[in-house]
Amino acid sequence: MGLINFFRNIFSNKENSTISISYSNPKSSSKDSLSKNIGVTDALCPYCNSDLEKKPTRKTKCPHCNSYIYKRTRPYDNSEILIREDQIDLIEEEWSIVNDSHDIYLKEKSREHRIRNEMRERFGREPDDLDVEFRVLNDQAVESAFEGMWGFARNSRMKMAKNLEKRKRYELALRMYFHVCFYDLNGPNNVRNNRNDHHPYFTPENAQLAPGIIKRMKKLITELNFDEEDCEISFMEVNEPVFEGTPTTLNPEKAWPKLKKELFD
């Protein structure tokens, strides 16, 4: 389905999901498996081995072969190294081993692999990386909500909004931020389905809106030439089904004036 229809379904379906985990060819979780020599420590291109004027401090192109060079810290010995693009995943996996989060890393790589394959099979072509990222984030948001981890679900939705901004899908990005703010105004908690009177899914009395998100939304509102009425309609369209399908307690009618004050007063 198109991105717009996919986006509509986010706000019309109850948060629900079945997650399968499978990942091929993982590294051993032992810290003895860390790569001792990955990357280069000198000012050399990791592709063509040409001398660089100075050692890059961030992603840059090699002036000799035009390949992108990436700066990372080697997990084995904390050395600052330059690596190729195809080595990024290995570095990330090894850091997950160092940080004792290898199982989470494998789960997320399995999720990405599954979704990419589903999209490739469905559309008959290699999917765009940002489109894959968007759907992975949605999958994470649904899983987190299903587990009662509403703060994590909120964070995934925020990343989805930023993903849409990157693609200049400004109206959809603003709608996703409305979704995020609705969660924020309800005070989302991570209780992993251990909810009780002392640990509810949402606590509106602890609600707070993130200044950074409000700033992004104001820019989008200006870009879209939206007025207060446009925003209210969009906010309600997005969050009425969210309110019906989730354990949020503050309804959109009561939430909107709180957000409006931040956006327009």
SULBEL-V943841 format. One record per residue. N is the residue number from 1. NEAR is the number of other C-alpha atoms within 12 Angstrom. Layout:
n->(N:N)
near->(NEAR:NEAR)
This chain:
n->(1:2:3:4:5:6:7:8:9:10:11:12:13:14:15:16:17:18:19:20:21:22:23:24:25:26:27:28:29:30:31:32:33:34:35:36:37:38:39:40:41:42:43:44:45:46:47:48:49:50:51:52:53:54:55:56:57:58:59:60:61:62:63:64:65:66:67:68:69:70:71:72:73:74:75:76:77:78:79:80:81:82:83:84:85:86:87:88:89:90:91:92:93:94:95:96:97:98:99:100:101:102:103:104:105:106:107:108:109:110:111:112:113:114:115:116:117:118:119:120:121:122:123:124:125:126:127:128:129:130:131:132:133:134:135:136:137:138:139:140:141:142:143:144:145:146:147:148:149:150:151:152:153:154:155:156:157:158:159:160:161:162:163:164:165:166:167:168:169:170:171:172:173:174:175:176:177:178:179:180:181:182:183:184:185:186:187:188:189:190:191:192:193:194:195:196:197:198:199:200:201:202:203:204:205:206:207:208:209:210:211:212:213:214:215:216:217:218:219:220:221:222:223:224:225:226:227:228:229:230:231:232:233:234:235:236:237:238:239:240:241:242:243:244:245:246:247:248:249:250:251:252:253:254:255:256:257:258:259:260:261:262:263:264:265)
near->(11:12:19:17:12:17:29:21:18:32:33:21:21:22:31:22:17:15:22:18:19:20:20:13:12:22:25:20:23:21:22:14:20:25:27:20:21:28:35:31:28:21:24:29:35:34:26:21:22:20:19:24:13:17:27:28:18:18:20:24:26:29:20:19:18:15:21:25:35:33:32:33:28:30:28:27:20:20:20:25:34:39:41:30:23:18:26:24:21:31:35:28:35:37:31:29:28:26:18:17:19:25:25:21:29:30:24:29:30:24:30:32:25:24:32:27:20:19:25:18:13:14:14:11:12:17:22:17:19:24:27:27:31:36:34:33:32:37:32:37:33:33:31:32:38:28:26:31:32:38:36:31:36:39:32:32:44:37:29:39:38:32:29:30:26:18:20:17:23:28:31:35:38:41:39:43:43:45:43:43:45:47:47:40:38:38:31:38:36:25:25:22:19:15:19:13:10:11:18:27:34:34:27:26:15:17:25:24:29:24:15:17:30:27:18:25:39:29:20:31:29:20:18:21:16:22:18:23:16:19:31:30:20:28:36:28:26:36:40:30:25:34:31:21:22:30:29:32:28:31:26:33:21:21:34:34:24:26:37:29:14:23:30:21:10)
